[in-house]
């Protein structure tokens, strides 16, 4: 049962990746990242943890 759950979760993850890829293709430069943008981790950490 655990193996089936893990297999299904990884299957969902691949579909999420496909949806994100389509979103990036459709939006192009107007795509807004769902996480911390590349190269902005340091600024994010300063804002969150140095206040």
C-alpha distance matrix in Angstrom:
0.0 3.8 5.4 5.1 6.3 8.7 9.9 10.7 12.4 14.5 15.3 16.7 18.6 20.3 21.4 22.8 24.7 26.1 27.3 28.9 30.6 32.0 33.3 35.0 36.6 37.9 39.1 40.4 42.4 41.8 38.1 37.3 34.5 31.7 31.9 34.7 36.8 37.4 40.3 40.3 38.0 41.0 42.6 39.4 39.1 42.8 42.6 39.6 40.4 44.2 45.3
3.8 0.0 3.8 5.4 5.1 6.2 8.6 9.9 10.6 12.4 14.2 15.4 16.6 18.6 20.2 21.2 22.8 24.7 25.9 27.1 28.9 30.7 31.7 33.1 35.0 36.4 37.4 38.5 40.3 39.7 36.0 35.0 32.0 29.2 29.0 31.6 33.9 34.4 37.1 37.0 34.6 37.6 39.3 36.2 35.7 39.4 39.4 36.3 37.0 40.8 42.0
5.4 3.8 0.0 3.8 5.4 5.1 6.1 8.6 9.9 10.7 12.2 14.3 15.4 16.7 18.7 20.1 21.2 22.9 24.6 25.9 27.2 29.1 30.5 31.7 33.3 35.0 36.3 37.1 39.1 38.8 35.1 34.5 31.5 29.0 28.9 31.4 33.3 33.5 36.3 36.7 34.4 37.5 39.4 36.4 36.1 39.9 40.0 37.2 37.9 41.7 43.1
5.1 5.4 3.8 0.0 3.8 5.5 5.0 6.1 8.6 10.0 10.4 12.4 14.3 15.5 16.8 18.5 20.1 21.4 22.8 24.5 25.9 27.4 28.9 30.5 31.9 33.3 34.8 35.9 38.1 37.7 34.0 33.6 30.9 28.3 28.7 31.6 33.4 33.9 36.9 37.2 35.2 38.5 40.0 37.0 37.0 40.8 40.6 37.9 38.9 42.7 43.9
6.3 5.1 5.4 3.8 0.0 3.8 5.4 5.1 6.2 8.7 9.7 10.6 12.4 14.4 15.5 16.6 18.5 20.2 21.2 22.7 24.5 26.0 27.1 28.8 30.5 31.8 32.9 34.2 36.1 35.5 31.7 31.0 28.3 25.5 25.8 28.8 30.8 31.5 34.6 34.5 32.5 35.7 37.1 33.9 34.0 37.7 37.3 34.5 35.6 39.4 40.5
8.7 6.2 5.1 5.5 3.8 0.0 3.8 5.5 5.1 6.3 8.5 9.9 10.6 12.6 14.5 15.4 16.7 18.7 20.2 21.2 22.8 24.7 25.8 27.1 28.9 30.5 31.5 32.5 34.3 33.9 30.1 29.4 26.4 23.9 23.9 26.6 28.4 28.8 31.8 32.0 29.9 33.1 34.7 31.8 31.7 35.5 35.4 32.7 33.7 37.4 38.8
9.9 8.6 6.1 5.0 5.4 3.8 0.0 3.8 5.5 5.3 6.2 8.8 10.0 10.8 12.7 14.5 15.5 17.0 18.8 20.2 21.4 23.1 24.7 26.1 27.4 29.1 30.5 31.4 33.6 33.4 29.7 29.5 26.7 24.5 24.9 27.6 29.1 29.4 32.5 33.0 31.3 34.6 36.3 33.4 33.7 37.5 37.4 34.9 36.1 39.8 41.2
10.7 9.9 8.6 6.1 5.1 5.5 3.8 0.0 3.8 5.5 4.9 6.3 8.6 9.9 10.8 12.5 14.4 15.5 16.7 18.6 20.1 21.4 22.8 24.6 26.0 27.3 28.7 30.0 32.3 31.7 28.1 27.8 25.3 22.9 23.7 26.9 28.4 29.1 32.4 32.7 31.1 34.6 35.8 32.8 33.4 37.1 36.6 34.2 35.7 39.4 40.5
12.4 10.6 9.9 8.6 6.2 5.1 5.5 3.8 0.0 3.8 5.3 5.1 6.3 8.8 10.0 10.6 12.5 14.4 15.4 16.6 18.5 20.2 21.1 22.7 24.5 25.9 26.8 28.1 30.0 29.4 25.6 25.0 22.3 19.7 20.3 23.3 25.1 25.9 29.1 29.2 27.5 30.9 32.2 29.1 29.6 33.3 32.9 30.4 31.9 35.6 36.7
14.5 12.4 10.7 10.0 8.7 6.3 5.3 5.5 3.8 0.0 3.8 5.4 4.9 6.3 8.8 9.8 10.6 12.6 14.4 15.3 16.6 18.7 20.0 21.1 22.7 24.5 25.7 26.4 28.5 28.3 24.6 24.3 21.5 19.4 19.8 22.6 23.9 24.2 27.5 28.0 26.4 30.0 31.4 28.7 29.2 33.0 32.8 30.6 32.1 35.7 37.1
15.3 14.2 12.2 10.4 9.7 8.5 6.2 4.9 5.3 3.8 0.0 3.8 5.4 5.3 6.6 8.9 10.1 10.9 12.8 14.6 15.6 17.0 18.8 20.3 21.5 23.1 24.7 25.7 28.1 27.9 24.3 24.5 22.1 20.2 21.2 24.3 25.3 25.8 29.3 29.9 28.7 32.3 33.6 30.8 31.7 35.4 35.0 33.0 34.8 38.3 39.5
16.7 15.4 14.3 12.4 10.6 9.9 8.8 6.3 5.1 5.4 3.8 0.0 3.8 5.4 5.1 6.3 8.7 9.9 10.6 12.4 14.3 15.5 16.6 18.5 20.1 21.2 22.5 23.9 26.2 25.5 21.9 21.8 19.6 17.4 18.7 22.1 23.3 24.3 27.8 28.0 26.9 30.6 31.5 28.5 29.7 33.3 32.5 30.5 32.5 36.0 37.0
18.6 16.6 15.4 14.3 12.4 10.6 10.0 8.6 6.3 4.9 5.4 3.8 0.0 3.8 5.4 5.0 6.3 8.7 9.9 10.6 12.3 14.4 15.3 16.5 18.4 20.0 20.9 21.9 23.9 23.5 19.8 19.5 16.9 14.9 15.8 18.9 20.0 20.8 24.3 24.6 23.5 27.2 28.3 25.5 26.6 30.2 29.7 27.8 29.8 33.2 34.4
20.3 18.6 16.7 15.5 14.4 12.6 10.8 9.9 8.8 6.3 5.3 5.4 3.8 0.0 3.8 5.4 5.0 6.3 8.8 9.9 10.6 12.5 14.3 15.4 16.6 18.5 20.0 20.7 23.1 23.1 19.6 20.0 17.7 16.4 17.6 20.5 20.9 21.3 24.9 25.7 25.0 28.7 29.8 27.4 28.7 32.3 31.9 30.4 32.3 35.6 37.0
21.4 20.2 18.7 16.8 15.5 14.5 12.7 10.8 10.0 8.8 6.6 5.1 5.4 3.8 0.0 3.8 5.3 5.0 6.2 8.6 9.8 10.6 12.4 14.3 15.3 16.6 18.3 19.6 22.2 21.8 18.4 19.1 17.3 16.0 17.9 21.2 21.6 22.5 26.2 26.7 26.3 30.1 30.8 28.2 29.9 33.3 32.5 31.0 33.4 36.6 37.6
22.8 21.2 20.1 18.5 16.6 15.4 14.5 12.5 10.6 9.8 8.9 6.3 5.0 5.4 3.8 0.0 3.8 5.4 5.1 6.2 8.6 9.9 10.5 12.3 14.2 15.3 16.3 17.7 19.9 19.2 15.7 15.8 13.9 12.3 14.2 17.6 18.2 19.5 23.2 23.4 23.0 26.8 27.3 24.6 26.4 29.8 28.9 27.4 29.8 33.1 33.9
24.7 22.8 21.2 20.1 18.5 16.7 15.5 14.4 12.5 10.6 10.1 8.7 6.3 5.0 5.3 3.8 0.0 3.8 5.5 5.1 6.1 8.7 9.8 10.5 12.3 14.2 15.3 15.9 18.1 18.1 14.5 15.1 13.0 12.2 13.8 16.7 16.7 17.3 21.1 21.8 21.6 25.4 26.2 23.9 25.7 29.1 28.5 27.4 29.7 32.8 34.0
26.1 24.7 22.9 21.4 20.2 18.7 17.0 15.5 14.4 12.6 10.9 9.9 8.7 6.3 5.0 5.4 3.8 0.0 3.8 5.5 5.1 6.3 8.6 9.9 10.6 12.3 14.2 15.1 17.9 18.0 14.8 16.2 14.8 14.6 16.7 19.6 19.1 19.8 23.6 24.5 24.7 28.5 29.0 26.9 29.0 32.2 31.5 30.6 33.1 36.0 37.1
27.3 25.9 24.6 22.8 21.2 20.2 18.8 16.7 15.4 14.4 12.8 10.6 9.9 8.8 6.2 5.1 5.5 3.8 0.0 3.8 5.4 5.2 6.2 8.7 9.9 10.6 12.1 13.8 16.6 15.9 12.8 14.0 13.1 12.6 15.4 18.6 18.3 19.7 23.5 23.8 24.3 28.0 28.1 25.8 28.1 31.2 30.1 29.2 32.0 34.9 35.6
28.9 27.1 25.9 24.5 22.7 21.2 20.2 18.6 16.6 15.3 14.6 12.4 10.6 9.9 8.6 6.2 5.1 5.5 3.8 0.0 3.8 5.4 5.0 6.2 8.6 9.9 10.4 11.6 13.8 13.3 9.8 10.8 9.6 9.5 12.1 15.0 14.5 15.9 19.7 20.1 20.7 24.4 24.5 22.3 24.8 27.8 26.8 26.1 28.9 31.7 32.5
30.6 28.9 27.2 25.9 24.5 22.8 21.4 20.1 18.5 16.6 15.6 14.3 12.3 10.6 9.8 8.6 6.1 5.1 5.4 3.8 0.0 3.8 5.4 5.1 6.2 8.6 10.0 10.2 13.0 13.4 10.4 12.4 11.5 12.4 14.6 17.0 15.7 16.4 20.1 21.1 22.0 25.7 25.9 24.3 26.7 29.6 28.9 28.6 31.3 33.9 34.9
32.0 30.7 29.1 27.4 26.0 24.7 23.1 21.4 20.2 18.7 17.0 15.5 14.4 12.5 10.6 9.9 8.7 6.3 5.2 5.4 3.8 0.0 3.8 5.4 5.0 6.1 8.5 9.7 13.1 13.0 10.6 13.1 13.2 14.1 16.9 19.5 18.2 19.3 22.9 23.7 24.9 28.5 28.4 26.7 29.4 32.1 31.1 30.8 33.7 36.3 37.0
33.3 31.7 30.5 28.9 27.1 25.8 24.7 22.8 21.1 20.0 18.8 16.6 15.3 14.3 12.4 10.5 9.8 8.6 6.2 5.0 5.4 3.8 0.0 3.8 5.4 5.2 5.9 8.1 10.8 10.0 7.4 9.7 10.3 11.3 14.5 17.0 15.8 17.5 21.1 21.4 22.8 26.3 25.8 24.0 27.0 29.5 28.2 28.0 31.1 33.5 34.1
35.0 33.1 31.7 30.5 28.8 27.1 26.1 24.6 22.7 21.1 20.3 18.5 16.5 15.4 14.3 12.3 10.5 9.9 8.7 6.2 5.1 5.4 3.8 0.0 3.8 5.5 5.3 5.4 8.1 8.4 5.8 8.7 9.1 11.2 13.8 15.6 13.7 14.9 18.3 19.1 20.8 24.2 23.8 22.5 25.5 27.9 26.9 27.1 30.1 32.3 33.1
36.6 35.0 33.3 31.9 30.5 28.9 27.4 26.0 24.5 22.7 21.5 20.1 18.4 16.6 15.3 14.2 12.3 10.6 9.9 8.6 6.2 5.0 5.4 3.8 0.0 3.8 5.7 5.4 9.0 10.0 8.6 12.0 12.9 15.0 17.5 19.3 17.1 17.9 21.2 22.3 24.2 27.5 27.2 26.1 29.1 31.5 30.5 30.9 33.8 35.9 36.8
37.9 36.4 35.0 33.3 31.8 30.5 29.1 27.3 25.9 24.5 23.1 21.2 20.0 18.5 16.6 15.3 14.2 12.3 10.6 9.9 8.6 6.1 5.2 5.5 3.8 0.0 3.8 5.7 9.3 9.0 8.4 11.8 13.6 15.4 18.5 20.5 18.5 19.9 23.2 23.8 25.8 29.1 28.3 27.0 30.3 32.4 31.1 31.5 34.7 36.7 37.2
39.1 37.4 36.3 34.8 32.9 31.5 30.5 28.7 26.8 25.7 24.7 22.5 20.9 20.0 18.3 16.3 15.3 14.2 12.1 10.4 10.0 8.5 5.9 5.3 5.7 3.8 0.0 3.8 6.3 5.2 5.1 8.7 11.1 13.4 16.3 18.0 15.9 17.6 20.6 20.9 23.2 26.3 25.2 24.1 27.5 29.4 27.9 28.6 31.9 33.7 34.0
40.4 38.5 37.1 35.9 34.2 32.5 31.4 30.0 28.1 26.4 25.7 23.9 21.9 20.7 19.6 17.7 15.9 15.1 13.8 11.6 10.2 9.7 8.1 5.4 5.4 5.7 3.8 0.0 3.8 5.4 5.7 9.4 11.4 14.4 16.7 17.7 14.9 15.9 18.8 19.6 22.1 25.1 24.3 23.6 27.0 28.8 27.8 28.7 31.8 33.4 34.1
42.4 40.3 39.1 38.1 36.1 34.3 33.6 32.3 30.0 28.5 28.1 26.2 23.9 23.1 22.2 19.9 18.1 17.9 16.6 13.8 13.0 13.1 10.8 8.1 9.0 9.3 6.3 3.8 0.0 3.8 5.4 8.3 10.6 14.1 15.9 16.2 13.1 14.2 16.5 17.1 20.1 22.7 21.6 21.3 24.8 26.3 25.2 26.6 29.6 30.9 31.6
41.8 39.7 38.8 37.7 35.5 33.9 33.4 31.7 29.4 28.3 27.9 25.5 23.5 23.1 21.8 19.2 18.1 18.0 15.9 13.3 13.4 13.0 10.0 8.4 10.0 9.0 5.2 5.4 3.8 0.0 3.8 6.3 9.6 12.6 15.0 15.7 13.3 15.3 17.7 17.5 20.3 23.0 21.4 20.8 24.4 25.8 24.2 25.4 28.7 30.1 30.4
38.1 36.0 35.1 34.0 31.7 30.1 29.7 28.1 25.6 24.6 24.3 21.9 19.8 19.6 18.4 15.7 14.5 14.8 12.8 9.8 10.4 10.6 7.4 5.8 8.6 8.4 5.1 5.7 5.4 3.8 0.0 3.8 6.3 9.2 11.8 13.0 11.0 13.1 16.1 16.0 18.2 21.3 20.1 19.0 22.4 24.3 22.9 23.5 26.8 28.6 29.0
37.3 35.0 34.5 33.6 31.0 29.4 29.5 27.8 25.0 24.3 24.5 21.8 19.5 20.0 19.1 15.8 15.1 16.2 14.0 10.8 12.4 13.1 9.7 8.7 12.0 11.8 8.7 9.4 8.3 6.3 3.8 0.0 3.8 6.5 8.8 10.0 8.7 11.6 14.4 13.5 15.6 18.6 17.2 15.7 19.2 21.0 19.4 19.9 23.3 25.1 25.4
34.5 32.0 31.5 30.9 28.3 26.4 26.7 25.3 22.3 21.5 22.1 19.6 16.9 17.7 17.3 13.9 13.0 14.8 13.1 9.6 11.5 13.2 10.3 9.1 12.9 13.6 11.1 11.4 10.6 9.6 6.3 3.8 0.0 3.8 5.5 7.1 6.2 9.2 12.4 11.6 13.0 16.4 15.6 13.7 16.8 19.2 17.9 18.1 21.1 23.3 24.0
31.7 29.2 29.0 28.3 25.5 23.9 24.5 22.9 19.7 19.4 20.2 17.4 14.9 16.4 16.0 12.3 12.2 14.6 12.6 9.5 12.4 14.1 11.3 11.2 15.0 15.4 13.4 14.4 14.1 12.6 9.2 6.5 3.8 0.0 3.8 7.1 8.2 11.3 14.4 13.1 13.5 17.0 16.3 13.7 16.4 19.1 17.6 16.9 20.0 22.7 23.1
31.9 29.0 28.9 28.7 25.8 23.9 24.9 23.7 20.3 19.8 21.2 18.7 15.8 17.6 17.9 14.2 13.8 16.7 15.4 12.1 14.6 16.9 14.5 13.8 17.5 18.5 16.3 16.7 15.9 15.0 11.8 8.8 5.5 3.8 0.0 3.8 6.2 9.0 11.8 10.3 10.0 13.5 13.3 10.5 12.9 15.9 14.8 14.0 16.8 19.6 20.5
34.7 31.6 31.4 31.6 28.8 26.6 27.6 26.9 23.3 22.6 24.3 22.1 18.9 20.5 21.2 17.6 16.7 19.6 18.6 15.0 17.0 19.5 17.0 15.6 19.3 20.5 18.0 17.7 16.2 15.7 13.0 10.0 7.1 7.1 3.8 0.0 3.8 6.5 8.4 6.5 6.4 9.9 9.7 7.4 10.0 12.8 12.2 12.0 14.6 16.9 18.2
36.8 33.9 33.3 33.4 30.8 28.4 29.1 28.4 25.1 23.9 25.3 23.3 20.0 20.9 21.6 18.2 16.7 19.1 18.3 14.5 15.7 18.2 15.8 13.7 17.1 18.5 15.9 14.9 13.1 13.3 11.0 8.7 6.2 8.2 6.2 3.8 0.0 3.8 6.3 5.6 7.3 10.6 10.3 9.3 12.2 14.5 14.2 14.8 17.4 19.2 20.6
37.4 34.4 33.5 33.9 31.5 28.8 29.4 29.1 25.9 24.2 25.8 24.3 20.8 21.3 22.5 19.5 17.3 19.8 19.7 15.9 16.4 19.3 17.5 14.9 17.9 19.9 17.6 15.9 14.2 15.3 13.1 11.6 9.2 11.3 9.0 6.5 3.8 0.0 3.8 5.6 7.1 10.0 10.9 10.8 13.0 15.2 15.9 16.7 18.6 20.2 22.1
40.3 37.1 36.3 36.9 34.6 31.8 32.5 32.4 29.1 27.5 29.3 27.8 24.3 24.9 26.2 23.2 21.1 23.6 23.5 19.7 20.1 22.9 21.1 18.3 21.2 23.2 20.6 18.8 16.5 17.7 16.1 14.4 12.4 14.4 11.8 8.4 6.3 3.8 0.0 3.8 5.8 7.5 8.6 9.8 11.6 13.2 14.4 15.8 17.3 18.3 20.5
40.3 37.0 36.7 37.2 34.5 32.0 33.0 32.7 29.2 28.0 29.9 28.0 24.6 25.7 26.7 23.4 21.8 24.5 23.8 20.1 21.1 23.7 21.4 19.1 22.3 23.8 20.9 19.6 17.1 17.5 16.0 13.5 11.6 13.1 10.3 6.5 5.6 5.6 3.8 0.0 3.8 5.5 5.4 6.2 8.7 10.1 10.8 12.3 14.2 15.2 17.1
38.0 34.6 34.4 35.2 32.5 29.9 31.3 31.1 27.5 26.4 28.7 26.9 23.5 25.0 26.3 23.0 21.6 24.7 24.3 20.7 22.0 24.9 22.8 20.8 24.2 25.8 23.2 22.1 20.1 20.3 18.2 15.6 13.0 13.5 10.0 6.4 7.3 7.1 5.8 3.8 0.0 3.8 5.5 5.0 6.1 8.6 9.9 10.5 11.7 13.3 15.7
41.0 37.6 37.5 38.5 35.7 33.1 34.6 34.6 30.9 30.0 32.3 30.6 27.2 28.7 30.1 26.8 25.4 28.5 28.0 24.4 25.7 28.5 26.3 24.2 27.5 29.1 26.3 25.1 22.7 23.0 21.3 18.6 16.4 17.0 13.5 9.9 10.6 10.0 7.5 5.5 3.8 0.0 3.8 5.4 5.2 6.2 8.7 10.0 10.4 11.1 13.8
42.6 39.3 39.4 40.0 37.1 34.7 36.3 35.8 32.2 31.4 33.6 31.5 28.3 29.8 30.8 27.3 26.2 29.0 28.1 24.5 25.9 28.4 25.8 23.8 27.2 28.3 25.2 24.3 21.6 21.4 20.1 17.2 15.6 16.3 13.3 9.7 10.3 10.9 8.6 5.4 5.5 3.8 0.0 3.8 5.5 5.1 6.2 8.7 10.0 10.2 12.1
39.4 36.2 36.4 37.0 33.9 31.8 33.4 32.8 29.1 28.7 30.8 28.5 25.5 27.4 28.2 24.6 23.9 26.9 25.8 22.3 24.3 26.7 24.0 22.5 26.1 27.0 24.1 23.6 21.3 20.8 19.0 15.7 13.7 13.7 10.5 7.4 9.3 10.8 9.8 6.2 5.0 5.4 3.8 0.0 3.8 5.5 5.2 6.2 8.4 9.9 11.4
39.1 35.7 36.1 37.0 34.0 31.7 33.7 33.4 29.6 29.2 31.7 29.7 26.6 28.7 29.9 26.4 25.7 29.0 28.1 24.8 26.7 29.4 27.0 25.5 29.1 30.3 27.5 27.0 24.8 24.4 22.4 19.2 16.8 16.4 12.9 10.0 12.2 13.0 11.6 8.7 6.1 5.2 5.5 3.8 0.0 3.8 5.5 5.2 5.7 7.5 10.0
42.8 39.4 39.9 40.8 37.7 35.5 37.5 37.1 33.3 33.0 35.4 33.3 30.2 32.3 33.3 29.8 29.1 32.2 31.2 27.8 29.6 32.1 29.5 27.9 31.5 32.4 29.4 28.8 26.3 25.8 24.3 21.0 19.2 19.1 15.9 12.8 14.5 15.2 13.2 10.1 8.6 6.2 5.1 5.5 3.8 0.0 3.8 5.6 5.5 5.1 7.6
42.6 39.4 40.0 40.6 37.3 35.4 37.4 36.6 32.9 32.8 35.0 32.5 29.7 31.9 32.5 28.9 28.5 31.5 30.1 26.8 28.9 31.1 28.2 26.9 30.5 31.1 27.9 27.8 25.2 24.2 22.9 19.4 17.9 17.6 14.8 12.2 14.2 15.9 14.4 10.8 9.9 8.7 6.2 5.2 5.5 3.8 0.0 3.8 5.9 6.0 6.5
39.6 36.3 37.2 37.9 34.5 32.7 34.9 34.2 30.4 30.6 33.0 30.5 27.8 30.4 31.0 27.4 27.4 30.6 29.2 26.1 28.6 30.8 28.0 27.1 30.9 31.5 28.6 28.7 26.6 25.4 23.5 19.9 18.1 16.9 14.0 12.0 14.8 16.7 15.8 12.3 10.5 10.0 8.7 6.2 5.2 5.6 3.8 0.0 3.8 6.1 6.6
40.4 37.0 37.9 38.9 35.6 33.7 36.1 35.7 31.9 32.1 34.8 32.5 29.8 32.3 33.4 29.8 29.7 33.1 32.0 28.9 31.3 33.7 31.1 30.1 33.8 34.7 31.9 31.8 29.6 28.7 26.8 23.3 21.1 20.0 16.8 14.6 17.4 18.6 17.3 14.2 11.7 10.4 10.0 8.4 5.7 5.5 5.9 3.8 0.0 3.8 5.8
44.2 40.8 41.7 42.7 39.4 37.4 39.8 39.4 35.6 35.7 38.3 36.0 33.2 35.6 36.6 33.1 32.8 36.0 34.9 31.7 33.9 36.3 33.5 32.3 35.9 36.7 33.7 33.4 30.9 30.1 28.6 25.1 23.3 22.7 19.6 16.9 19.2 20.2 18.3 15.2 13.3 11.1 10.2 9.9 7.5 5.1 6.0 6.1 3.8 0.0 3.8
45.3 42.0 43.1 43.9 40.5 38.8 41.2 40.5 36.7 37.1 39.5 37.0 34.4 37.0 37.6 33.9 34.0 37.1 35.6 32.5 34.9 37.0 34.1 33.1 36.8 37.2 34.0 34.1 31.6 30.4 29.0 25.4 24.0 23.1 20.5 18.2 20.6 22.1 20.5 17.1 15.7 13.8 12.1 11.4 10.0 7.6 6.5 6.6 5.8 3.8 0.0
